[in-house]
Amino acid sequence: MYARGRLAGAIMSITLLGGLGAAGLPGAASASEPAQNYLVFYKDGGKDAAQRAAEAAGGTVQGRDDKLGYLVVRASDPERIGADPSVVGVTLDRPIGKTADAPATSAPRRAKHPRTAPVGDPLSDRQWDMKMIGATPAGSYAKARGSHKVLVGVIDTGIDGDHPDIAPNFNRALSRNFVADQPTDENGKQLDGPCEHKGCKDPADVDDDGHGTHVASTIGSPINGLGVSGVAPDVSLVNLRAGTDSGFFFLKPTMDALEYAADVGVDVVNMSFYVDPWTFNCANNPSNTNRELLEQRAILEGMRRAVKYAHTRGVTLVSAIGNEGLDLGKVKTDTSSPDFPKGAEKTRSIDNTCLNVPAELDGVISVSSVGPGGRKAPYSDYGVEQTDIAAPGGDMFDAGTDLKGVSREILAAAPENVLRAKGLLFANGKPKTSSVIRDCQGGKCAYYQYLEGTSMAAPHVTGVAALIIGRFGKPGKGGLQMDPAQVERLLYATATPKGCPAPRTYSYGTGESQVCEGPTAKNGFFGHGVVDAARAAAVAP
């Protein structure tokens, strides 16, 4: 999957491709248009001028974020505000609520399993992905399993903090929900569905989609005699929810999550999504209206600032690259934007200046996906400029390795409530499909699901980054601290190099072909190579 503007990372066994997004209204302004809240990004030193422009346009400043440089303005004519030279971009602020209050439980629940000789968990034999990267009892688990001092943020649809294979490592005290569910979109079409909690605000330990829980499990499910084991089974998992139940990731909650992560000392963040509603954001595209350009400029500028804010404060940033099977350096047409509200998509010509965010931003480690046979998955985006590193994300059509009946997708934790809502369980709890596994040990049962996508690849890299930080990080605010540039260097240095296929034009046997460019040391399919937990656990600083 891929929680893209909805979910950018996973292509589930059923269908889950998600995304995230920041949405706005296309088209020209109307004199009768109602006032709404907009995020107005201003140039350095331009805050006062931007405020004057907003007020001159009849707007009222509702709030501001001086760290990232924007105003929240209630206005009915965003284009007039955007015309002022002090303004970089303007985008509609969706009703996503405020940061959740800290949960009543102030202390995170630490892993309860003893630090003894590493062993596998009951479903480890199904985790071909962990074997591929050396996250096994004989591999990285013997030397490095992370540390509860390492804070791993998961910016996603949430984490099921009560899942038996998540709870021991779930940091409830630091977890936050930055979104409020929206039952319908502005056209009255169902979006998130009925609200389950007061104010449509889910607690910070809830995942009504399943995407975020799956990602978190791959990163840090503990070795506890139940289900699966994560890449870094001793880390602390922090839920930084920025995705709605329906899988959209809008600009403000995504920025809020990154800013919060930096402020509380999170060490590494996983971002398996793209910001909605534009798959590609263009600063100057003649096929877009003025308002659409203002919105895309706001998304580009807002995310650049949020990423830079986090990166300069010690947060290592990992992102799924995307699931469209595109060479991101050579995309000519975008047919999937804007993806919000429903039915707004149109076809437009684009070029290499149009970016998928956060995957294509400076300071972000972008991850492509490979299958069990080691080939790049056909759905995975790629590009010699864009791909930094590769990791197992699943490929159900990859017959390169005999897995003896084990699925070629990635197995990780799934919330029971989500599986029941999707009709995947019988009333007695037994799975209806082979894509769902139930494991019961000592009277405790937990559920797991097979998914595939670059959303599943990215958390393997995030987990290895957490191992590196656990080994070499120094005590700091929140947890441990390590320069993201140093983490990135060690990730690439310990990756297993993998060159382009021969011939470089690879045919997937379905009539689809993709071209790999670049040398073994850094190419468009695999970047610097396939991430390797065992080598990272043994490397010198």
C-alpha positions in Angstrom: 0.0 0.0 0.0 0.9 3.6 0.0 -0.9 6.2 1.9 -0.8 8.6 -0.9 -2.8 11.8 -0.6 -4.6 9.0 0.9 -2.4 6.1 1.9 1.0 6.1 0.3 2.3 2.8 0.7 0.4 -0.4 0.8 -1.4 -2.3 -1.9 -3.2 -4.7 0.4 -4.3 -8.2 -0.5 -7.7 -6.8 -0.8 -7.3 -3.2 -2.1 -5.6 -0.6 0.0 -3.5 2.0 -1.6 -3.7 5.0 0.6 -2.7 8.6 0.4 -2.6 11.7 2.2 -3.3 15.1 1.3 -3.9 18.7 1.5 -7.0 19.7 -0.3 -8.4 22.9 -1.7 -11.2 24.0 -4.0 -10.3 24.1 -7.7 -11.6 26.9 -9.9 -11.9 30.6 -9.7 -13.1 32.6 -6.7 -16.8 33.6 -6.5 -18.2 36.7 -4.9 -20.8 34.6 -3.1 -18.2 32.1 -1.9 -18.5 31.5 1.9 -15.6 32.4 4.2 -13.3 29.4 5.0 -10.0 29.0 6.8 -6.9 29.1 4.6 -3.2 28.5 5.4 -1.3 31.5 4.0 2.5 30.9 3.7 4.6 34.0 3.7 8.2 34.8 2.7 10.9 35.3 5.2 10.2 38.6 7.0 6.8 38.8 5.3 4.5 38.0 8.1 3.2 41.5 8.7 2.8 42.2 5.0 0.9 38.9 4.6 -1.4 39.8 7.5 -2.1 43.2 5.9 -2.8 41.5 2.6 -5.2 39.1 4.3 -7.0 41.9 6.1 -7.2 44.1 2.9 -8.9 41.1 1.2 -11.5 41.1 3.9 -9.9 38.2 5.8 -9.4 37.7 9.5 -6.3 36.1 11.0 -7.4 33.2 13.2 -4.0 31.9 14.1 -0.3 31.6 13.1 2.6 29.2 13.2 5.8 31.2 13.4 8.0 28.1 13.3 6.8 27.1 9.8 5.9 30.6 8.6 2.2 30.7 7.9 -1.1 32.4 9.0 -4.5 30.8 9.4 -6.8 33.2 7.7 -10.6 33.1 7.5 -11.4 34.6 4.1 -13.6 34.3 1.0 -11.1 35.5 -1.6 -7.8 33.5 -1.3 -6.6 34.5 -4.7 -6.6 38.2 -3.7 -4.4 37.3 -0.7 -2.2 35.1 -2.9 -1.5 37.9 -5.3 0.5 39.9 -2.7 4.2 39.5 -3.2 4.8 38.5 0.4 2.7 35.4 0.0 4.2 32.1 -1.2 1.1 30.0 -1.4 -2.4 29.6 -0.1 -4.4 26.4 0.6 -7.7 25.5 2.2 -7.4 24.2 5.7 -9.6 21.2 6.1 -11.5 20.8 9.4 -9.1 18.4 11.1 -9.3 19.4 14.7 -6.6 20.2 17.2 -3.8 18.2 18.7 -5.2 15.6 21.1 -4.6 16.1 24.8 -2.1 13.8 26.4 -3.7 10.5 27.5 -4.3 9.9 31.1 -1.5 7.3 31.3 1.6 9.4 31.5 4.2 6.6 31.2 4.8 4.6 28.1 4.4 0.8 28.4 7.8 -0.7 27.9 8.6 -4.1 26.4 8.1 -6.7 29.1 10.1 -9.5 27.5 13.5 -10.2 29.1 16.7 -9.4 27.2 17.7 -13.0 26.7 19.1 -14.9 23.8 17.1 -13.9 20.7 14.5 -16.3 19.4 11.9 -16.0 16.7 8.2 -15.5 17.2 5.5 -18.1 16.1 4.9 -16.5 12.7 8.5 -15.6 12.0 8.7 -18.4 9.4 6.2 -16.4 7.3 8.4 -13.3 7.4 10.5 -13.7 4.3 11.1 -10.0 4.4 12.9 -10.1 7.7 15.1 -13.0 6.4 15.9 -11.0 3.3 17.3 -8.1 5.4 18.9 -10.2 8.1 16.4 -9.2 10.9 16.6 -12.7 12.5 17.8 -14.4 15.6 21.1 -15.3 13.9 21.3 -11.8 12.3 20.6 -8.4 13.7 18.6 -9.6 16.8 21.8 -11.2 18.2 23.6 -7.8 18.1 21.0 -5.0 18.0 17.3 -4.9 18.7 16.9 -1.1 19.2 16.2 0.6 22.5 13.1 1.9 24.3 15.0 5.2 24.4 14.7 5.4 20.6 11.4 7.1 19.7 10.0 6.0 16.3 7.2 8.2 15.0 4.6 6.7 12.7 2.8 9.4 10.7 -0.1 7.4 9.4 -3.8 6.5 10.0 -3.1 5.7 13.6 -1.7 2.8 15.6 -3.8 0.2 17.5 -2.1 0.7 20.8 -3.9 -2.2 22.4 -2.9 -4.8 19.8 -1.1 -7.5 21.8 1.9 -7.4 19.4 2.1 -3.6 19.6 1.2 -2.7 23.2 4.5 -3.6 24.9 6.3 -1.0 22.8 3.6 1.6 22.4 4.4 5.0 23.8 1.0 6.2 24.9 2.2 9.3 26.6 3.8 10.9 23.5 1.2 9.6 21.0 -1.1 12.2 19.4 -4.0 12.4 16.9 -3.8 15.5 14.7 -7.0 14.9 12.7 -10.8 14.7 13.3 -12.9 12.3 11.2 -15.1 13.9 8.6 -18.2 11.8 7.9 -18.8 13.3 4.4 -17.0 15.5 2.0 -18.2 18.9 0.9 -20.4 17.3 -1.7 -22.2 15.1 0.8 -20.5 11.9 -0.3 -19.4 9.5 2.4 -15.8 10.1 3.5 -14.9 8.7 6.9 -18.4 7.5 7.8 -20.1 8.0 11.2 -18.0 9.3 14.0 -17.2 6.8 16.8 -16.0 9.3 19.4 -17.0 12.7 20.8 -16.1 15.6 18.4 -15.2 13.0 15.7 -11.8 12.8 17.4 -10.4 9.3 17.9 -8.1 8.6 20.9 -4.4 8.5 20.1 -4.3 4.7 20.3 -6.9 4.0 17.6 -6.5 2.9 14.0 -9.7 2.5 12.0 -7.9 1.9 8.8 -5.2 -0.7 9.7 -2.5 0.9 7.5 -0.6 2.6 10.4 -0.8 -0.5 12.6 0.7 -2.6 9.9 3.6 -0.1 9.4 4.2 0.1 13.1 4.3 -3.6 13.5 7.0 -4.0 10.8 9.1 -1.4 12.5 8.8 -2.6 16.1 6.6 -5.5 17.0 8.3 -7.1 20.1 9.9 -10.5 20.4 7.3 -11.7 22.9 6.3 -15.3 21.9 3.3 -14.0 19.9 2.8 -13.4 16.2 5.6 -11.6 14.3 8.7 -9.7 15.2 9.7 -6.2 13.9 13.0 -5.0 12.5 13.7 -3.1 15.8 11.7 -5.1 18.4 12.8 -3.1 21.5 12.0 0.5 20.3 9.2 2.8 21.4 6.5 3.4 18.9 4.8 6.8 18.8 1.5 7.3 17.0 1.6 10.6 15.1 -1.8 10.3 13.3 -2.2 12.6 10.4 -4.4 10.4 8.1 -8.2 10.2 8.2 -10.1 7.0 8.4 -10.6 7.2 4.7 -6.8 7.5 4.2 -6.4 11.2 3.2 -3.4 13.1 4.5 -4.0 16.8 4.4 -1.3 19.5 4.7 -1.9 21.0 8.2 -2.1 17.7 10.2 1.0 16.4 8.4 2.9 19.6 9.2 1.7 19.5 12.8 2.9 15.9 13.1 6.4 16.7 11.8 6.6 19.8 14.0 5.5 17.9 17.1 7.9 15.1 16.4 10.8 17.6 16.3 9.7 19.4 19.4 9.4 16.3 21.6 12.6 14.6 20.5 11.3 11.8 18.2 14.4 10.2 16.5 13.0 8.8 13.3 9.7 9.1 11.5 8.0 6.9 8.9 5.9 8.5 6.2 4.1 6.0 4.0 1.8 8.5 2.3 1.7 11.5 0.0 0.0 14.8 0.8 -3.4 15.2 -0.9 -5.0 16.2 -3.1 -2.2 16.4 -5.7 -0.2 13.4 -6.6 2.3 15.8 -8.1 2.6 19.4 -7.0 3.5 22.0 -9.6 4.5 25.5 -8.8 4.0 26.8 -12.4 1.7 24.7 -14.5 -0.2 26.4 -17.3 -3.0 23.8 -17.2 -3.9 24.7 -13.6 -6.1 27.6 -12.4 -4.5 30.3 -10.3 -6.1 28.9 -7.2 -4.8 25.4 -7.9 -1.3 26.8 -8.3 -1.6 28.7 -5.1 -2.6 25.5 -3.4 0.2 23.4 -4.8 2.8 26.1 -4.0 1.5 26.1 -0.4 1.8 22.3 -0.2 5.4 22.4 -1.6 6.4 25.3 0.7 4.7 24.0 3.8 6.1 20.5 3.5 9.6 21.8 2.7 9.5 23.9 5.8 8.1 21.1 8.0 10.6 18.6 6.7 13.5 21.1 7.2 12.2 21.9 10.7 12.2 18.3 11.7 15.5 17.3 10.0 17.5 20.2 11.5 16.3 19.1 14.9 17.5 15.6 14.6 14.6 13.7 13.1 15.6 11.1 10.4 12.8 11.1 7.8 11.8 8.0 5.8 9.2 7.9 3.1 7.5 5.4 0.8 8.2 6.4 -2.8 4.8 5.6 -4.2 2.8 2.9 -5.9 2.1 4.0 -9.5 4.9 2.1 -11.2 6.2 5.5 -12.5 9.7 6.8 -13.3 9.3 9.9 -11.2 11.9 11.8 -13.2 10.0 11.3 -16.5 6.3 11.6 -15.7 4.5 13.5 -18.4 0.9 13.1 -17.4 -1.1 13.2 -14.1 -4.6 11.7 -14.3 -5.2 11.2 -10.5 -5.2 14.8 -9.2 -6.9 16.4 -7.4 -8.2 13.3 -5.6 -10.4 15.3 -3.2 -13.3 15.9 -3.2 -14.3 12.7 -5.0 -14.7 13.0 -8.7 -12.4 16.1 -9.0 -9.7 14.3 -11.0 -8.6 15.7 -14.3 -5.9 15.0 -16.9 -3.0 17.5 -17.1 0.5 17.6 -18.5 3.4 17.8 -16.0 7.2 17.8 -16.0 10.0 16.9 -13.6 9.5 20.1 -11.7 6.3 18.7 -10.3 7.0 16.8 -7.1 5.4 14.0 -5.1 5.7 15.0 -1.5 7.2 14.1 0.9 9.1 11.5 -1.1 10.8 13.9 -3.4 11.8 16.5 -0.8 15.4 17.2 0.3 16.2 15.5 3.6 13.8 12.6 3.1 15.0 9.0 2.5 12.8 7.6 -0.3 12.2 3.9 -0.4 11.3 1.6 -3.3 9.9 -1.9 -3.0 11.2 -5.3 -3.9 9.6 -8.7 -3.9 10.9 -12.0 -2.3 12.9 -12.8 -5.5 14.7 -9.4 -5.2 13.3 -7.7 -8.3 11.8 -4.2 -8.0 8.0 -4.6 -7.6 6.1 -3.5 -10.7 3.9 -1.1 -8.7 6.8 0.6 -7.1 7.7 4.1 -8.4 11.4 4.6 -9.1 13.8 7.1 -10.6 17.6 7.6 -10.6 17.2 11.0 -8.8 14.3 9.9 -6.5 15.2 6.4 -5.2 17.5 6.4 -2.2 17.2 2.8 -1.0 15.1 -0.3 -1.4 13.4 -2.7 1.0 11.0 -5.7 0.9 7.5 -4.5 0.3 5.9 -7.5 -1.3 5.2 -8.6 -4.9 2.4 -11.2 -5.2 3.5 -12.0 -8.8 7.2 -12.5 -8.0 7.9 -16.2 -8.6 11.7 -15.8 -8.2 11.8 -17.7 -4.9 9.9 -20.8 -3.6 8.3 -19.7 -0.4 6.5 -23.0 0.1 3.0 -21.7 0.3 3.9 -18.5 2.2 2.4 -15.3 0.7 4.7 -13.0 -1.2 3.3 -10.0 0.6 4.3 -8.6 4.0 2.7 -10.0 7.2 2.3 -7.6 10.1 -0.2 -6.7 12.8 -3.8 -5.8 12.0 -6.5 -4.3 14.3 -9.4 -6.7 15.0 -12.0 -4.0 14.7 -10.8 -3.1 11.1 -10.9 -6.8 10.0 -14.4 -7.2 11.4 -15.6 -4.0 9.7 -14.3 -5.3 6.4 -16.0 -8.6 6.9 -12.8 -10.6 7.0 -13.6 -12.5 10.2 -16.4 -14.9 11.2 -18.4 -14.1 14.3 -16.2 -16.5 16.3 -13.1 -14.6 15.2 -11.8 -17.2 12.7 -10.4 -15.5 9.6 -12.5 -15.9 6.4 -9.5 -15.4 4.1 -5.9 -16.6 3.9 -4.8 -13.0 3.8 -5.5 -12.8 7.5 -3.8 -14.9 10.2 -4.8 -15.3 13.8 -2.2 -16.4 16.3 -3.2 -17.4 19.9 -0.6 -18.1 22.6 -1.2 -18.5 26.3 -4.9 -17.5 26.0 -4.1 -14.3 24.1 -5.0 -13.9 20.4 -3.9 -11.4 17.9 -4.5 -10.7 14.2 -2.1 -10.2 11.3 -2.6 -9.3 7.6 -0.7 -9.7 4.4 -0.3 -6.4 2.5 2.1 -5.2 -0.2 3.3 -1.8 -1.3 6.0 0.8 -0.8 4.2 1.6 2.4 5.3 -1.8 3.6 8.9 -1.3 2.3 9.5 2.1 4.1 9.1 0.7 7.6 11.9 -1.8 7.1 14.2 1.1 6.4 12.8 3.1 9.4 13.4 0.0 11.6 17.0 -0.2 10.5 17.5 3.5 11.1 16.2 2.9 14.6 18.8 0.2 15.1 21.5 2.6 14.0 20.3 5.3 16.4 20.0 2.8 19.2 23.7 1.9 18.7 25.2 5.3 18.1 22.7 7.9 19.4 23.5 10.2 22.3 21.1 11.1 25.1 19.0 14.1 24.2 15.6 15.6 24.3 12.9 12.8 24.3 15.1 9.9 23.6 18.5 9.5 21.8 19.8 11.9 19.3 21.8 11.4 16.2 22.5 13.6 13.2 20.1 12.4 10.4 23.0 12.8 7.9 25.0 10.3 9.8 22.1 7.9 10.0 21.6 8.2 6.3 25.3 7.6 5.6 25.2 4.4 7.6 22.0 3.2 6.0 23.5 3.5 2.6 26.9 2.1 3.6 25.4 -1.1 5.1 22.8 -1.6 2.3 23.4 -4.6 0.0 24.3 -3.1 -3.4 22.1 -4.2 -6.3 22.6 -3.3 -9.8 20.1 -2.8 -12.6 18.7 -5.9 -14.3 20.2 -7.0 -17.6 18.8 -5.9 -20.0 18.0 -2.6 -18.2 14.5 -2.6 -19.8 12.8 -5.0 -17.5 9.6 -6.8 -18.6 7.2 -7.9 -15.9 5.5 -10.4 -18.2 2.3 -8.5 -18.3 3.1 -6.3 -21.2 4.6 -3.7 -18.8 8.2 -2.7 -19.0 10.3 -0.3 -16.9 13.8 1.0 -17.5 16.5 1.1 -14.8 19.2 3.8 -15.1 22.3 4.3 -13.1 25.3 2.3 -11.8 25.2 -0.4 -9.1 26.2 2.1 -6.5 23.1 4.3 -7.1 20.4 3.4 -9.6 16.7 4.1 -10.2 15.3 0.8 -9.1 17.3 0.1 -5.9 19.0 3.4 -5.0 22.1 2.6 -2.8 20.9 -1.0 -2.5 18.6 -3.1 -0.3 18.5 -2.2 3.3 20.4 -4.7 5.6 19.6 -4.9 9.3 22.4 -7.5 10.0 25.1 -5.3 8.5 23.7 -2.2 10.2 23.8 -4.1 13.6 27.5 -4.8 13.1 28.9 -1.7 11.3 31.4 0.6 13.0 30.3 4.2 13.4 
